[in-house]
């Protein structure tokens, strides 16, 4: 900064002094530690003691250059602590439902919805022998087949389009039962269930009953259509409105810690009535009931799952599914060895009124939307 006495006069010099002091104060607050700030305060006192305006301005000018010479990584203790503070570990529910504000900014277009897996060996001790394969009167299902499920969801609207807490999701799930080992009948697909859906998600963080046991994180409400896309007599379909509550308990939240958390999803549904002449499965609620509970426990790299469904009638019918998976570290961290056990009604639409008892093994695809 040059001496501008002859050009602007006394008022100009005073204005320059004020601007220089203000600039110094601003820089000092942002980039100096307390010790450095004390030294510079002492320097300001010396500059202020100068009687000559030109020398006083020169003193402040030198002080300002000292500020600019300080390395950029020098911060106040408070700023440094805030910058270096570790972020919390993103939970599985936060990850798959875009609940974390930072992670949702870079969220993939397609998210994991229901589990994605391929079961190479699915052995059913009680297959439905009454169901024909592609209406062939002599074709019968074998006990062993392959089963696979593909599922994903996406948020079609811009972030916060519906507000800070509400999201719209479009989802799709396909579950197929493939008689791949049934070469006598050309290895047909015994049944495939298609389930497109649309629903709203309300994001929250409510400590259920203030017991710190489960936190309510999401409330879903929407519509799902499920059908097997076949003609009569093998056609099956139904339409439902549903509400779902998602709870979580995270035991370890620090980054780098082994994952240890528990998720619970409670879903209730209402079947939309159909014309009696068009209804291929009028008694489906008798077997599928009006809701289900799903729980998932994550411990380290292991995943343990359970599904419970019951019709809540005296003529009791329901279903139980248990599953376990562990990463296949030798192949890929995106794949897990997966074992699934199912017992009860409604494993597929074609067999909704026939009880299955199945044990299956294969692989699960994890984090495929990342």
TIVO-304162 format. One record per residue: y, z, x of N, C-alpha, C in turn. Coordinates in steps of 0.001 Angstrom, whole numbers, plus 500000, padded with zeros to 6 digits. Atoms other than C-alpha are relative to their C-alpha. Layout:
! residues N
YZXYZXYZX...
***
This chain:
! residues 370
498812500000500857500000500000500000501237500000500891498808500145499166503318498937501502501142500841499467498791499294500391506619500786501499500876499052499202499246500904500886508512499274498556501384500532499672498718499370500302511712501328498817501113499018499787498882500915500126514071498435499368499889499075498834500210501001501042512561496313496641500107500578498595499995499428501335512081498641493693500926501195499848499110498855500086514365501549494568499255501293499818500553498647500092513801505240494019498991500115498847500895499911501150512205504874490552498662499320500284501234500705499662509691502371491876499128500818500914500787499183499073508683504703494682499340501163499268500579498884500742508192507607492277498817499540499141501082500535500806506047505410489977498773499716500850501117500272499104503924504352492925499294501279500384500590498712499643503373507975493873499125500502498860500752499536501159502274508864490338498715499207499835501188500837500139499863505918490169498968500315501063500911499704498902498410506766493547499301501331499788500587498690500268497893510412492622498974499909498878500926500161501115496253509406489330498715499308500443501168500700499503493958506984491094499123500923500823500748499054499182492955509646493550499225501000499153500637499000500847492207512205490850498796499415499267501081500653500717490082509737488926498780499787500892501094500219499067488010508807491972499359501310500425500516498720499527487663512395493064499053500622498997500855499423501038486199513521489736498673499276499919501212500784500179483669510687489658499051500058501187500874500245498868482385510454493214499928501094501035499992498988498956483055513627495139499240501246499608500599498695500199481029516756495518501100501036499982498999498949500093482758520091495076500644500268501359499433499750498666483184520561498835500997498921500388499091501103499661484705517125499293501271500087499173498839499888500864486986517681496347500959501081500501499143498938499462488251520911497904500793499497501200499304500556498838489087519089501165501116499056499580498997500958500421490952516359499341501152500692499270498930499240500650492856518906497262500962500566501050499159499495498910494083520447500504500879498886500560499230501145499514495155516979501668501138499642499072498944500279500968497115516465498460501162500969500168498938499002499795498970519679499124500887499647501189499214500377498830500017518465502546500905498810499701499187501168500348501202515150501139501190500418499136498929499561500895503201516894498440501084500759500732499021499220499235504925519039501095500974499128500775499115500911499280506478515964502733501297499788499210498702500189500662510196515746501948500370498531499911499627501420499966510561512115502913499075499212499068500790500749500976509462509788500117499057498999500645500838501010499351508165507091502448498799500635500676501115499321499332506070509546504474499028500584498988500880499457501026504780511184501315499094498907499431500778501109500529503680507790499982498956499531501013500939500395498952502058506920503298498838500989500085501040498966499981500154510223503224498998499781498872500891500248501123498781509489499767499192498713500192500683501256499741497916505984500890498790500223500909501106499692499090495763507328503727498908500782499275500951499206500760494146509798501362499160499111499083500707500935500869493227506983498992498969499195500772500949500752499184491571505035501830498795500856500357501113499095499728489452508090502594499045500048498804500835500029501205488240508029499010499118498760499981500743501248500043487198504371499284498900499960501049500980500005498918485256505107502490498781500855499699501129499130500338482984507655500812498844499149499485501144500786500475479426506229500274499828500105498488500115500078501459478604505180496730498978500969499431501039499140500529475604507508496492500394501468499997499524498630500053477764510653496756500426500295498570499716499659501384477909512288493313500202501495499871499934498572500297478718515582491769498605500498499710501324499429500220475812517953491381499505499704498595500393500218501390475816517485487612499529498582499777500362501394500177475743513695487712498686499698500697501224500244499254473014513704490366498789500532499271501121499412500705470801516022488359499635499183498770500272500789501191471187513915485224499340498682500359500542501299499609470410510701487082498555500112500446501332499842499456467323512060488802499035500710499062500867499294500928465968513887485751498874499078499534501122500858500375462464512535484999499947499775498489500152500314501417461874510784481679498670500566499511501249499469500527459192512122479350498962498893499919501086500955500112455816510451479135499974499421498592500016500651501298455762507893476335498638500223499347501258499742500687453132508923473791499436498703499432500636501194500544450655506475472299500647499580498682499368500350501267452310506672468892501394499415500235498690500564499653455742506077470425499847498570500517500230501303499379454322503129472335499641498927498979500507501013500913452506501346469512500831499852498733499140500107501175455147502023466846501474499909500365498616500170499538458306501523468953500889501171499584499241498814500394459481505096468378500958500462501076499133499606498904461048505601471812501142498996500126498828500876500036464593504219471893500091499102501226499900500800498785464414503033475508498904498943500055501109500948499895460975501424475351500070498911498937499947500995501067461677499617472054500956498851500340499080501063499609464470497650473742499255498852500678500776501016499301461876495817475860498603499864499405501312500042500647459040495951473344499514498559499873500547501351500171456689492932473194500123499548498552499871500544501358456861490645470177498865500493499110501175499595500772453329491524469046499481501325500529500499498673499666452114495108469006498556500167499530501316499552500459448636496613468756500142500580498593499994499434501353447833497434465131498725500816499816501304499358500013444219498292464351499259499648501291500699500263498727441740498433467275499493498566500110500501501334499699440795495129468899498751500148500865501243499806499265437202494909470040499017498869499741501126500915500172434085492777470477498738500789500288501245499256499884430752494489469842498861498988500153501037500996499725428050492369471489498689500345499300501247499560500614425209494449470071500316501004498903499744499137501150425670495880466569498720500069499178501315499874500635422373497200465215500117500823498729499944499361501306422179498045461510498572500300499529501353499630500437419115499997460415499751499675498537500140500276501440419823499219456744500869498814499589499173501148500385421243495687456449499814499639498540500051500408501409422010494267453014499153498731499884500918501144500091418997492021452414500252499163498744499789500712501261420207491009448962501081498933500102498900500951499867423213489066450235499518498726500687500392501289499432422588485370450856501024499560501040499112500551498988424067483681453934500417498599499566499465501300500455426321480846452772499216499450498809500677500352501251424490480855449401498641499332500222501350500510499733421200479876451069499001501021499450500886499015500656418500481527448879498935500594500919501055499477499125416090481992451786500559500636501275499406499450498785418550483062454488500177501502499870499882498551499991418414486753455368500660500469501297499297499466498837420524488827457699499050500763500911500752499230499025419015490218460888500655501366500201499464498668499734419434493834461929501079499987501074499057500037498872421304492915465120500918498788499895499005501060500023424500490894465152501163500391500903498768499686499266427893490752466853501115500248498991498866499669500867431008492267465310501250500009500849498744499936499257434581491705466421501184500110499042498779499802500798438040492637465162501211499642500835498721500354499388441441491158466005501116500505499093498947499413500835444599492903464833501294500119500790498691499872499365448309492861465592501086500133498950498855499883500908451715493512464086501267499670500761498725500329499381455303492488464734501141500417499093498769499701500739458827493430463706500833498720499939499312501291500084460438490208462388501521500095499987498551499852500120463953491627461968500610500555501286499327499446498819466503492438464708499991501524499976500026498552499886466540495996465987501144500625499199499056499235500817468301498423463617500635499162498880499504500822501107468791495654461032499963500782498696500145499178501210467609498122458376500498501429500217499514498662499713469312501119459966499321500594501222500502499349498794468490503593462719498563500479499875501307499370500172465249504877461208498956499131499300500909500799500823463677502023459231499659498670500672500483501270499454461563499077460443499154499282498959500898500827500797459812496207458686498942499427500935501103500531499204456390495255460043499203498990499175500973500923500560454131492293459325498736500124500847501235499786499260450502492874460255498884499084499528501168500820500347447213491007460312498779500567500713501261499525499436443630492164460839498870499108499515501162500825500341440485490049460952498752500670500559501262499371499621437010491604461014498864499044499668501059500997500184434023489288461518498644500571500377501387499613499766430262489848461326499223498711500271500547501271499525428465487159463304498509500166500308501444499982499747424715486619463139499665499088501190500092500867498835424850485183466628498567499873500516501381500038499508421190486012467368499031499439498954500824500504501090419924484571464078499907498470500097500081501448499752419035481113465430499226499267498910500784500650501063416652480442462550500891499446498909499063500464501026419674480001460275501340499602500623498828500591499309422112478444462795501086501005500333499073498953499544423745481742463787501309499999499201498776500067500820426236481853460866500834501288500081499177498820500223429131484205460298499615500569498635500466499390501246427704486563457694501163500331499074498818499685500810431145487717456533501197500146500929498745499800499282434761487672457710501029500520499007498994499387500869437434489901456187501386499771500586498627500294499591441102488865456340500943500979499294499119498982500598443828491453455784501430499843500508498564500047499705447483490355455973500714501126499251499272498902500636449992493082455152501461500000500431498587499802499696453675493914455065500395501399499562499663498616500342455145497394455139501246500454500759498846499375499377458161499504455965499549501281500693500282498780499251458055502278458551501265500815500149498886499061499804460365505266458463499668500861501213500224499259498756460653506798461945500667501371499918499478498645500075461088510543462125499366500849501101500601499043499068460229513606464203500113501372499360499965498783500788459432516469461872498864500923500417500982499000499610457669519602463071499359500566498740500671499670501260455138520063460274499826501506499860500057498573500329455517523547458753500538500898501117499421499241498884457384524616461940498947500766500801501084499324499287454028525526463487499746499398501375500179500699498722454287523151466473498540499574500193501367500489499925450801521894465641499957498485499917499923501438500181451524518386464366501428499615499662498675500529500309454742516390464313499846498726499178499984501218500806455269513842461540500912498988500676499222500993499267456410510682463362500295498740499193499761501218500780456034507799460869499535500189498562500426500118501392455835507169457132499994498506499673500149501413500325454505503740456169499811499823498502500186500339501409454692502162452720500056498485499864499993501446500123453723498630451807498846499452499185500989500761500772451233496062450508499000499373500964501038500654499202447911494804451904499062499221499078500990500831500695445693491967450684498784499893500912501225500128499215442070491890451805499001499144499238500983500889500636439550489150451085499091499420501075500897500656499035436644487318452671500081498481499912499719501429500016437897483862451753498824499122499613501180500771500367434630482718450188499977499745498494500135500324501424433684481180446862498903500846499380501021499247500709431559482815444236498602499415500258500047498584500375429100484456444189500311500964501154499775499144498832430068485756447662501467500391500168498576499692499893433805486062447003500258501490499765499584498605500135435330489532447489501489500084500369498582499832499670439013490556447409500588501145499191499218499041500764441481493220446359501377500139500625498620499807499562445211493975446610500386501461499792499665498583500071446636497428447318501437500272500421498785499367499506449877499330447605499569501274500721500444498832499247449631502072450197501176500781500570499087499115499290451456505004451731499200500697501096500707499418498858450555506391455136500928500924500782499255499034499203451677509413457150499331500109501371500524499925498640451284509458460931500506501233500720499669498767499289451193512767462834499510499914501446500460499935498623450919513459466536500203501395500578499846498796499195450447516381468892499832499589501448500033500356498585451307515766472553499928501284500806500199498785499215449987518408474933500670499913501373499383500201498687451252516937478234501061498917499885498894500933500182454662515256478266500619499531501312499375500335498734455540515086481964499442498684500546500471501240499393455376511679483712498996500292501103501005499806498973452326511359485924498873500924499598501058499115500470450318513923483983498921499183499280501067500646500762446942512976482507500351500020498516499685500076501423447314511810478928499139500989499223500702499008500801446392514513476426500750500139498683499298499990501274447373513952472822499053499669498845500815500152501200446082513758469273500842499358498906499333500696501104447039511383466425499167500107498735500664499970501299446219511689462720500775499091499044499399500874500999446867509043460046499335500281498651500493499729501349446517509940456365500533498903499080499599501148500825446537506923454032499434500142498589500416500055501400446397506722450232500400498642499440499682501311500558446285503502448225499754499938498497500148500271501434446519502157444691499642498525499858500407501384500187444615499033443729500767499365498854499302500735501048446656496490441799498977499377499056500981500503500973444815495564438580499900498473500029500247501437500079443265492098438239499416499650498634500636500489501217442190490009435303498489500137500131501438499739499954438597490931434457499198498749500337500719501235499731437539487280434602500103499570501460499777500404498614438934486874438123499564501051501015500326498893499099437791490203439556498556499877500487501328500161499419434837489662441906499339501332500329500539498688499626434414493367442652500714501095499214499259499068500856435656495467439702499725501472500295500348498600499739433904498626440883500233500410501457499832499734498573435140498570444489500565501397500275499439498662499801437114501809444067498930501084499916501100499038500110433883503569443157499366500264501360500610499889498675432710502948446726501044500239501101498960499913498962435966502705448702500991501128499759499109498897500290437866505488446955501457499600499968498555500236500073441646505825447120500746500378501287499317499665498763442334506704450715499033500319501121500809499660498842441117507608454188500841500777501011499366499256498906441886509797457196499444499476501314500409500451498673441807508520460769500610500907501061499524499174498901442082510652463870499629499380501333500253500523498654442357509618467528500411501066501006499726499013498952442131511985470491499968499289501349499891500605498676443317510750473898499940501113501049500127499038498911442171512703476932499737499242501287500048500773498762442827511275480387499871498516499636500190501411500310441432507720480163499039499770498845500969500105501084439097508469477269500710499957498654499495500066501370439661507654473612498857500357499058500983499591500988437766509414470811500607499795498612499466500303501321438202508188467240499061500424498885500791499644501173437045509207463770500715499500498752499476500421501296437505507772460262499156500639498909500686499398501139436635509583457024500539499385498711499611500562501290436615508037453559499043500535498948500843499451501054435344509460450254500583499623498646499500500386501320435574508442446617500396501198499142499601498756500689436062512103445545499496500021498562500627499995501317433692511716442606498700500807500076501280499299500022430590513580441481498886499112500544500909500968499402428680510417442342500568499646501372499279500050498728429711510900445928499591498810500865500203501113499066430116507850448141501182499974500963498938500011499006432070507535451346499550499295501255500318500639498729432018506458454966500494500878501146499633499308498765432162507943458457499890499015501145500058500821498791433038506084461636500415500851501190499705499306498747432967507582465131500052498966501116499961500924498870434010505748468271500498500675501270499677499478498668434446506352471982500198498830500935499761501056499027435883504229474749500485500600501311499571499605498662436503504523478497500334498728500767499588501224499303438338502011480735498937499471500953500900500668499057436290499496482693500794499721501273499111500069498837438132500166485954499584498923500990500459501019499059435969497733487947500379498598499551499657501324500520436944494837485679501502499859499768498587500091500350440390495437484202500426501279499303499495498820500703442554498345483061500403499668498573499708500415501371443126496334479870498754499977499121501250500017500736439452496547478852499324501363500095500737498744500013437357499553477851498598499767499459501335499978500570433655500065477294500073500787498702499759499457501334433374500857473588498681500179499243501152499699500854430715502509471414500517500415498625499575499711501377431065502651467609498785500326499135501042499650500965428962504352464959500614500013498597499517500054501384429383503649461214498857500357499062500974499647501020427575505196458263500707500112498657499404499905501328428410504649454600500289498644499392499665501184500779429958502124452249501310499370500483498734500679499770432624499497452744500262499563501417499751500501498644432099498414456341500545498577499939499457501336500259432668494867455100500148499827498500499818500238501430433811493504451750498713499522499342501237500520500575430543491676451223499009501126499724500929498876500127428671494972451639500686501253499467499250498828500423431184497245449934499156500971499186500848499154500848428505498519447538498608500213500588501271499800499316425700498648450095500239500882501222499812499058498899425344501529452561499471499416501309500377500461498664425215500668456271499831501189500923500186498994498953423955502708459195499899499232501312499910500918498865425086500961462370500458500719501270499555499568498679425371501751466076500297498742500800499549501225499333427284499224468204500582500313501373499441499859498654428362498689471804500659498690500408499290501188499547430828496305473395501224500385500802498766499747499266434365496186474772501163500110499027498756499876500756437755497217473425501137499477500859498812500501499316440963495437474351501126500995499780498933499005500102443755497888475104501293499446500578498666500366499501447517497392475606500194498493500074499932501469499916447118493676474881501378499469499653498658500461500367450676493483473485501033500298501054499028499634498970452278494698476720500397498807500830
***
